[in-house]
């Protein structure tokens, strides 16, 4: 069969590459993709993620069995609804179900309504009201743009002044456009963060290995928030009892609540959680695979990924199997200056082979030399699997030390939280 993956980043590279491993799959198209993906035999289609009807037309003309939607903004725009209205299968939640991600205020209201543990909060569209609330609550405090902001619309403010400035940038300076027209202001939760993903069909779900992302740009969790600078899975020091508690207090009531709200969920559910002294609580939900977690979770999957997705679309429980040992770790290499202003056109090292995988997020061939150049903030990710976190770190960082990363940067401490 032939499949279509919508998106262009490292997440979509990992998804499409995994589909291509299936003996049932003849071809995987990625729209629009990036040039680095072609090194793994993936076919790029020059159609943007917002061009729903061009994508639908392509899927019809090329007998695509089903389409996998990667990015949050495509889901928020109702691409799954449009495909289904055209009589085509698409994997991902409807626009209404995806509101769990594209409106933080909606997600919080669902959590409150169905008793799901999360931080106390209030939502504001007026700056002066937000400022007064911040001054009353004190710091540390968290300020979030209500809508989608490419993973950068969250400010963990250590002082009242920082929080007020964040609210000002979002509500008055229009830093995130319509996404910041409202802000959600939350109490600061102290604890260790982790990611819990599930394949979901209504109230049925299948868990994936736990993962831990590294959001800050620089070592020691310093610098601005990014879309993620690296990750590892599973999280070896996370007790099974915490996962079980997360399922009972978060996933089950959420999925039942979404059904009760007339928004049954089908797709990938991401639960960004934090382990507090009172147990796991929700930081955020995403309505799709995370990036960079996808790149380190999928190498652990030993079942046929394409068949697993086909089963869910056919309302069957997927037969998922996972590696029972080892840790997969990945490090993002980004353009200098990311997540703020950055340059493009840096010559990239050659693609790795063997037990170190290269997933490309922002790469483009030079028109003349056909050399691969940087073309985004996050450029590529190196991923490997080893017996332990230190062994995986040693392999990845030895490879990075041998690469010419001039004009690029990466964190040198991905996975170190597992060693504390």
N, C-alpha and C positions, 0 to 999 in steps of 0.2 A: 504494500500500500504506500501511498504518498501522503506526507504530512506537511502542514504549514505551521511555523512558529512565528508569532508576531512579537517584534521587539528588536533591539540592536545591541544589547550589552552583554556582559560576561554571564549573567544569568541565562539569557537566551542561548548563548554559545553552549553552556553546559547542558541545557535541556535538549537542544537539537542534536548535540553530539551523542547524548545518551540514547535518544530515539534511534539514531543511525546504527546502534549496536544490535537492534532487534532484527532477527532473521525475517520478520514479517515486513520490514520497511525497506522499500527500494530507493526512496528519495526523500530528503528533508529540505524544504524551502524555508528561508528566513526572510521576513519582510520588516524593516529594510536590511537588518543585519549590519555587520561591518566586515571590512575586507579580510581581517584576520581569520574569520570563520571559514573562509574558502580553503584554508590550509588543512582543514579536517574534512574536506569533501562536501561541505554544505553549499547549497545553491542560494544565492542572494536574489531577492526580488525588489526592484526599486519602487516600492510603494510604501508611503508613510503610514504610521499606525493610526492616524486620524482619518485616512481615506477608506472608510468602512466599505463603501460600495465597490470601490476598485478591488479591494481585498476579496470581497464576496464574489465578484466577477471572476477573479483569478482562480479562486477555489473551485468554482463551478466548471470553468473551462479546463482545468487540469485534474479533475476527478480527485480532489483532495478528500481523504477519508474523514478527517476532522482537523480542527485548528486549535492550537494551544496558545492562549493569550498570556504574555509575560508581564507587561507593564501595568502599573496602577492607573495611569491616566486613560489608557484604552478601556479598562474595565469601568472606570468612572463615567466614561462617555457612552456606555451602553453597547459596546461592540458585540458582546455575547448575545444580547437581545436582538441586535440587527442580524447576526448570522442565523439565529434560530428562526426569526421571522422570514428569512429567505430559504428556510428548509435545510439549513446546514448545521452540522454539529460543531460546537465550539466549547472548549474546556475552560471554565472560569465562572465566577459568580455573575449573576445579573447585576444591572446597575443598582437596583434597590438593595440587593444583598451586599454589594461592594461598598455601600455607604458606611459600613463598619470602618473602612479606611479613609474614604474621601471626606468624611465629616467626623472630626474628633468629638464634637459635641453630641452627635448622634450616638457614637460608640459609648460615650460616657452615660448617656441617658438609658441606653439598653442595659448597661452594667448595673446601674442603680435600680432599674425596674426589676431585674431578675436576680438581684442579690449577689452579683459577681464582685469579688474583692478588687478594689482599685483605690487610687488616691482621691481624697476629697477635692472638689473643684467648683469653679464657677465660670460661666462663659460671658464675654463682653463684646459689644460692638462699639461702645463709647470709650474713648481713651481716658477721660477724667474718672469715669466709674471704675475702669480697670486700675488706674493709678491709686485710687482710694482703697480698693480691695487689697492691692499689693502692700500698701503702707500699713494696713490693718493687720494683715497676716504675717508680715515680716519675711525674712530670708533665712536659709535658702528657700527658693521657690521656683517653680517651673512655668515657663510661658511658651505656649504652643500656638502656631497658626492653625486655624480650624481645618483648612483644606490641605490639598497635596502641595508639598514644597520640596520634592526631590530629596527627602531625608534631612533637609537642612532647616526646617521650620520649628525647631525646638531649641529653647535656650534654658539651660540649667543655671539660674542666676544665684550667685553666692551673696549678693548684696541687694538691698532694695533698689539702689540706683541702677544696677545692671538690669533688673527686672523691669523697671519703669522705662528704661531706654529700649528694651526689647519690645515692649508693648507699643511704644511710640513709633518705632520703625515699622511695625506691622500695621497698626491702625491709622497712623497719620502719614507716614512716609511711603506707604504702599509698597513695602519691600518685597512682599510676595504676591502682589496684585490681589485678585479676588480671594485667593487662598487665605490671605491674612485680613480679610474684611471683618472677621471675628477672631477672637483669641480665647483659648481655653487656658485658664490659670489654675495650676494644681499644687497641692502640697508636695513637698519634696519627700521622696521615699528613699530610705537608706537600706542598702543591701546589695547583693550580687545579681547582676542581670543575666538572663539566659533566654534562648529562643526555643519555642516548642512549635513544631509544624505538624499539620495533619492533612491527609487526603480526606475530603468530606463529601458526603452525599446525603443531604437532609440531616437526620440525627445520627446516621452511621458515619463512623470515622475510623481512620487507621493512622496511628502515630508514626512519626519519623524519629530518627535519633536526635537527641538534644544538641544544640549548638550554642556557641558563644561568639557574638560579633564584637568588633572593636570600632566604635563609631568616631572617636576623636582622631584628629589628623596626626598627632605626634605621640611619641613614646610616653609611657606613663599616663595615658589617657589625658593628655593636655592638648590645647589648641581647639579650633572650632569643630563642631559636628560636621561629619561628612556622610556620604552614602554608605560608608563602611570601608575600613582599611585592611580587613583580614578577619579570619574566623577559623574555628576548629570544631570538630564533632567526632564522637559524642563528648559531652562534658564529664570527665571521669569522676570528679569529686562531688557530683550532684546526686544525692540519695534517691533511690527509686521511690521512696515514700513521698518525696516532693513532687515527682512526676505524677504519682497516683493522686495526690491531693489536688494538683492542677487540673487533672481530668475531671474530678468530681465537683470541684468548686467553680471551675471556669469553663472548660470546653463543653461539658454536658449541658449545664444550664444555658449557655450561650446559644448552642445549636437548637435546643428546644424552644428558646425564646424567639429565635429567628423564624422558626416554623409558625409559632403562635402569632407573630407579627405579619404573617403572609409574605415573608421574604426567605423562603427555604434556601439554604446555602449549598452550592455545588462548586467544588474547586479546591484550591489550596488555601488553608487557613494558617496564618502566622500569628502566634501569640507571643508578643514581647513581654516577658515577665520579669519580676524582681522578687528575690527571696528575702522577705523582711522578717523581723522577729515574730510577726503575727502570721507567717506563712506566705505563700506566693500570692502576689497581686499583679494586676494587669497594668502595664505602662501604655501599650497600644496594641491594636490589631492591624494586620495587613491582610488584604484580600488576594494575596498571591504569594509566590515564592519570594524569599528575600534575596538580596544581592549584597554581600557575597556568600551567604549561607548555602544557597543552592549548589554552588561550585564545590562545597566540601561535604554536602549531604549525599548528592547523587552518586559519587564514587563508592559509597557504602551500599548502594542498592544492588542486589544480586539477581533480582527477578527481572522479567522483561518489562521495561518501563512503558513501552508503547502499548503492550497488552494490558498493563495495569490501568492506564488512562482509558483505553477502550472499554474495559469492564465498568469503570465508574460512569462513563457516559451512557452505558447500556443498563445502568441501575443495578449492577452486580457488585458484590464485595470483591475488591481486588486481592489477589494472592501475592502479597508483598513478602519478600525475603531480604534480609540485610546481613552484612558481615557481622560476625559475632565477636571479632577482636580488632585491635588496631585503632588508631586515631588518624583522621584526615585533617590536614592543616593547610591553609592557604594564605598567601600574603599578596596584597594589592600593591602594584607599582603605579604611581600617579604622577601627573605633570606637576612640576614645581609651581607653587602658588595655589594649587587646589586646596580647598573648595572655593577660593575666590578667583581672581583673574589668573589665567595660565596661558602659556604659549602652546601652539600646536606645531607639528612638523619635525619632532625629534626622531632621529633614526632609532629604530627598536632593535634589540638583540634578536638573534635567530630563535625560532620556535623550539622549545625543548621537546625531547622525545624520551621514551622509556618510562620510568616511574615518576617523573615530574611532568605534570600536565600544564600547558599554557592555555588559559582561557582569555580571549581578547574582548575588551569592553569598548575601547576607543582607538581603532586602528584603521589606516587607509593607505593603499598603495600609492607611491609616487607615480605620477602620470608618465614620467620618462624612464626612470630606472627600475620601476616596479619594486623598489625597496619599500618595506613596511614602515610607516611613520605614525607618530602619535596623533590622535585626532579627537581628544576628549580629556576630561579631568582625570578620571580613573582609566588607565590605559590597558593594563593586562594583569593577570593574576597567576601566580605559580602555586600549584597544588600538589601535595604528595600524601601518601599514606605510610605510616610506620607503626611499630609496636607501641611506642609511647610518644607523648608530646615532645620531650627533649630530642628524641631521635628524628621526629618529623621536622622540628626546628633546625636541627643540624643540617639536614639534607637541603631544605629550602634556602637557608641563609648562605650555605656554601655555594649553591648555584648562583644566587644573587651577587655574591662577592666576585664571581667570575664574569658577570655580565657588565657591559658598559651601560650604566644608568645615568650618564650625564644628562642633565635637564629633567631628571625624574627623581622621585623620592619614595621611600617606603618606611614603614615602622619596623623596628628591629626587635619588638617584644610581643609579637602575636603569639598567643597561647600561654604567655607567662602567668596569667591568672590561675591556670591549672596547677602551677608549681608552688603556690603560696600555702 
